[in-house]
Amino acid sequence: SDSATAGLADLAETDETEIRKQAVFGLSQRPRGAGGPALIKAARTNNNAEVRRSALFWLGQSEDPRALALFEEILTKR
């Protein structure tokens, strides 16, 4: 549900790195790409490099076209 995705997105912003990383994993497991936007936000803006790296990893494992657009943006620095 949307509330589960929102809750995981909130956890990705907590102070504890391991909790953030687990929340990012949880977002990657949401059905039908529901966690995609929150993963992209974490990859772009999370202040913890480990969490950003984890979000990018899980986005790379997805078949979400939004993830491909993010990687293209990062690689071409647009």
GROMACS elastic network, one bead per residue, 0.5 to 0.9 nm:
[ bonds ]
;  ai    aj funct       b0    kb
    1     4     6  0.54272   500
    1     5     6  0.66515   500
    1     6     6  0.88229   500
    1    30     6  0.87786   500
    1    34     6  0.86028   500
    2     5     6  0.51414   500
    2     6     6  0.61186   500
    2     7     6  0.85526   500
    2    34     6  0.78575   500
    3     7     6  0.60073   500
    3     8     6  0.85757   500
    4     7     6  0.50481   500
    4     8     6  0.62173   500
    4     9     6  0.85603   500
    4    27     6  0.89543   500
    4    30     6  0.87800   500
    5     8     6  0.51851   500
    5     9     6  0.61295   500
    5    10     6  0.86371   500
    5    26     6  0.84360   500
    5    27     6  0.65204   500
    5    30     6  0.73212   500
    5    34     6  0.70713   500
    5    35     6  0.61381   500
    5    38     6  0.79856   500
    6    10     6  0.61923   500
    6    11     6  0.86904   500
    6    35     6  0.87643   500
    6    38     6  0.82274   500
    7    10     6  0.50903   500
    7    11     6  0.63075   500
    7    12     6  0.87656   500
    7    23     6  0.87241   500
    8    12     6  0.62921   500
    8    20     6  0.86593   500
    8    22     6  0.87902   500
    8    23     6  0.51421   500
    8    24     6  0.73042   500
    8    26     6  0.68039   500
    8    27     6  0.63888   500
    8    35     6  0.86913   500
    8    38     6  0.86249   500
    9    12     6  0.51361   500
    9    13     6  0.70580   500
    9    20     6  0.88426   500
    9    23     6  0.69216   500
    9    24     6  0.75854   500
    9    27     6  0.73547   500
    9    35     6  0.82138   500
    9    38     6  0.58738   500
    9    39     6  0.80080   500
    9    42     6  0.82610   500
   10    13     6  0.54673   500
   10    14     6  0.71276   500
   10    20     6  0.89425   500
   10    23     6  0.84116   500
   11    14     6  0.52883   500
   11    15     6  0.88475   500
   11    19     6  0.68492   500
   11    20     6  0.58909   500
   11    22     6  0.86426   500
   11    23     6  0.58298   500
   11    24     6  0.84721   500
   12    15     6  0.87201   500
   12    16     6  0.89533   500
   12    17     6  0.85134   500
   12    19     6  0.70774   500
   12    21     6  0.69274   500
   12    22     6  0.79808   500
   12    23     6  0.53338   500
   12    24     6  0.62123   500
   12    38     6  0.88734   500
   12    42     6  0.73275   500
   12    46     6  0.81013   500
   12    51     6  0.78915   500
   13    16     6  0.85819   500
   13    19     6  0.89860   500
   13    20     6  0.64225   500
   13    42     6  0.83768   500
   13    46     6  0.72297   500
   13    47     6  0.86659   500
   14    17     6  0.76938   500
   14    19     6  0.72692   500
   14    20     6  0.63211   500
   15    19     6  0.81498   500
   15    20     6  0.77748   500
   16    19     6  0.54335   500
   16    20     6  0.63145   500
   16    21     6  0.88242   500
   17    20     6  0.50321   500
   17    21     6  0.61766   500
   17    22     6  0.86429   500
   17    48     6  0.74998   500
   17    50     6  0.75882   500
   17    51     6  0.70913   500
   18    21     6  0.50506   500
   18    22     6  0.61395   500
   18    23     6  0.85164   500
   18    51     6  0.86032   500
   19    22     6  0.51011   500
   19    23     6  0.60994   500
   19    24     6  0.86140   500
   20    23     6  0.50603   500
   20    24     6  0.62387   500
   20    25     6  0.86982   500
   20    48     6  0.89653   500
   20    51     6  0.64292   500
   21    24     6  0.50289   500
   21    25     6  0.62761   500
   21    26     6  0.86108   500
   21    50     6  0.76311   500
   21    51     6  0.54888   500
   21    52     6  0.88605   500
   21    54     6  0.65519   500
   21    55     6  0.80135   500
   22    26     6  0.61230   500
   22    27     6  0.86045   500
   23    27     6  0.61756   500
   23    28     6  0.86442   500
   24    27     6  0.50274   500
   24    28     6  0.63302   500
   24    29     6  0.88764   500
   24    35     6  0.86065   500
   24    38     6  0.83901   500
   24    39     6  0.65769   500
   24    42     6  0.78912   500
   24    51     6  0.73856   500
   24    54     6  0.69871   500
   24    55     6  0.59660   500
   24    58     6  0.79785   500
   25    28     6  0.50334   500
   25    29     6  0.65507   500
   25    54     6  0.77700   500
   25    55     6  0.77120   500
   25    58     6  0.71231   500
   26    29     6  0.51816   500
   26    30     6  0.66977   500
   26    35     6  0.81928   500
   27    30     6  0.53817   500
   27    33     6  0.86750   500
   27    34     6  0.76605   500
   27    36     6  0.73378   500
   27    38     6  0.72975   500
   27    39     6  0.67059   500
   27    55     6  0.89366   500
   27    58     6  0.88895   500
   28    31     6  0.84499   500
   28    33     6  0.76832   500
   28    34     6  0.84341   500
   28    35     6  0.58828   500
   28    36     6  0.71821   500
   28    39     6  0.73104   500
   28    55     6  0.81430   500
   28    58     6  0.59795   500
   28    59     6  0.73190   500
   28    61     6  0.86925   500
   28    62     6  0.77187   500
   29    33     6  0.82019   500
   29    34     6  0.87342   500
   29    35     6  0.74996   500
   30    33     6  0.62397   500
   30    34     6  0.55636   500
   30    35     6  0.55312   500
   30    36     6  0.84764   500
   31    34     6  0.59269   500
   31    35     6  0.78278   500
   32    35     6  0.83033   500
   32    36     6  0.89628   500
   32    64     6  0.89961   500
   33    36     6  0.52291   500
   33    37     6  0.83014   500
   33    62     6  0.80421   500
   33    63     6  0.84256   500
   33    64     6  0.66133   500
   34    37     6  0.73159   500
   34    38     6  0.83759   500
   35    38     6  0.54480   500
   35    39     6  0.60812   500
   35    40     6  0.86423   500
   36    39     6  0.50719   500
   36    40     6  0.61005   500
   36    41     6  0.85674   500
   36    59     6  0.74162   500
   36    62     6  0.86567   500
   36    64     6  0.72138   500
   36    66     6  0.74503   500
   36    67     6  0.74866   500
   37    40     6  0.50911   500
   37    41     6  0.61852   500
   37    42     6  0.86489   500
   37    66     6  0.80506   500
   37    67     6  0.89159   500
   38    42     6  0.61425   500
   38    43     6  0.85561   500
   39    42     6  0.50095   500
   39    43     6  0.60686   500
   39    44     6  0.85650   500
   39    52     6  0.86946   500
   39    55     6  0.54806   500
   39    56     6  0.77031   500
   39    58     6  0.80388   500
   39    59     6  0.69802   500
   39    67     6  0.88578   500
   40    43     6  0.50067   500
   40    44     6  0.61568   500
   40    45     6  0.85046   500
   40    55     6  0.71618   500
   40    56     6  0.77573   500
   40    59     6  0.75893   500
   40    66     6  0.81474   500
   40    67     6  0.71030   500
   40    70     6  0.74098   500
   41    44     6  0.51438   500
   41    45     6  0.58219   500
   41    46     6  0.73596   500
   41    55     6  0.88071   500
   42    45     6  0.53950   500
   42    47     6  0.85911   500
   42    51     6  0.71718   500
   42    52     6  0.58583   500
   42    55     6  0.62607   500
   42    56     6  0.85344   500
   43    46     6  0.63659   500
   43    49     6  0.88656   500
   43    51     6  0.74162   500
   43    53     6  0.69517   500
   43    54     6  0.79206   500
   43    55     6  0.52231   500
   43    56     6  0.57278   500
   43    59     6  0.87374   500
   44    52     6  0.70062   500
   44    70     6  0.88874   500
   45    48     6  0.87099   500
   45    52     6  0.76731   500
   46    49     6  0.73856   500
   46    51     6  0.67926   500
   46    52     6  0.60022   500
   47    51     6  0.80628   500
   47    52     6  0.78245   500
   48    51     6  0.53928   500
   48    52     6  0.63774   500
   48    53     6  0.87308   500
   49    52     6  0.50355   500
   49    53     6  0.60476   500
   49    54     6  0.85349   500
   50    53     6  0.50590   500
   50    54     6  0.61224   500
   50    55     6  0.86090   500
   51    54     6  0.50040   500
   51    55     6  0.61116   500
   51    56     6  0.85610   500
   52    55     6  0.51128   500
   52    56     6  0.61831   500
   52    57     6  0.86020   500
   53    56     6  0.51260   500
   53    57     6  0.61601   500
   53    58     6  0.87739   500
   54    57     6  0.50101   500
   54    58     6  0.62863   500
   54    59     6  0.85164   500
   55    58     6  0.52926   500
   55    59     6  0.60606   500
   55    60     6  0.85240   500
   56    59     6  0.50205   500
   56    60     6  0.60767   500
   56    61     6  0.87343   500
   56    67     6  0.84450   500
   56    71     6  0.85271   500
   57    60     6  0.50898   500
   57    61     6  0.65280   500
   57    62     6  0.89903   500
   58    61     6  0.50110   500
   58    62     6  0.64336   500
   59    62     6  0.51420   500
   59    63     6  0.79823   500
   59    64     6  0.74989   500
   59    66     6  0.88987   500
   59    67     6  0.56329   500
   59    68     6  0.83133   500
   60    63     6  0.77746   500
   60    64     6  0.86742   500
   60    67     6  0.69307   500
   60    68     6  0.78639   500
   60    71     6  0.84170   500
   61    64     6  0.88176   500
   62    65     6  0.85964   500
   62    67     6  0.74903   500
   63    66     6  0.87403   500
   63    67     6  0.76700   500
   63    68     6  0.82272   500
   64    67     6  0.53783   500
   64    68     6  0.69097   500
   65    68     6  0.50435   500
   65    69     6  0.63607   500
   65    70     6  0.87327   500
   66    69     6  0.50490   500
   66    70     6  0.63115   500
   66    71     6  0.87947   500
   67    70     6  0.50123   500
   67    71     6  0.62785   500
   67    72     6  0.85839   500
   68    71     6  0.51355   500
   68    72     6  0.61290   500
   68    73     6  0.85290   500
   69    72     6  0.50660   500
   69    73     6  0.60953   500
   69    74     6  0.86346   500
   70    74     6  0.61573   500
   70    75     6  0.85681   500
   71    74     6  0.50455   500
   71    75     6  0.60063   500
   71    76     6  0.84118   500
   72    75     6  0.51679   500
   72    76     6  0.59481   500
   72    77     6  0.80711   500
   72    78     6  0.84167   500
   73    76     6  0.53293   500
   73    77     6  0.55563   500
   73    78     6  0.52829   500
   74    78     6  0.69810   500
   75    78     6  0.81296   500
